[in-house]
């Protein structure tokens, strides 16, 4: 199963269970959209840190996408980021795997 199949499975489960997506799903979504090591999306995918301008990058990615599947994932990711109270680097983040 590829990343997008796993992302969609997690999105469906989160909607059904009325919860935000998992840390792992958020990490994998961010890896699909970062534009390199200087981006906040890359920093998130590498460390779990939610930088101040991450929301701007998410919104830009939403606007740039013409795929409903991508916009759905990015909107769920944005909700995850807004709701996570600890915005700092996360221990063990790089070890999260499907």
Buried (B, 14 or more C-beta within 10 A) or exposed (E): EEEBEBBBEBBEEBEEEEEBBBBBBBBBBBBBBBEEEEBBBBBBBBBBBBBEEBBEBBEBBBEEBEEEEBBBBBBBBBBBBEEBEEBEEBEEBEEBEB
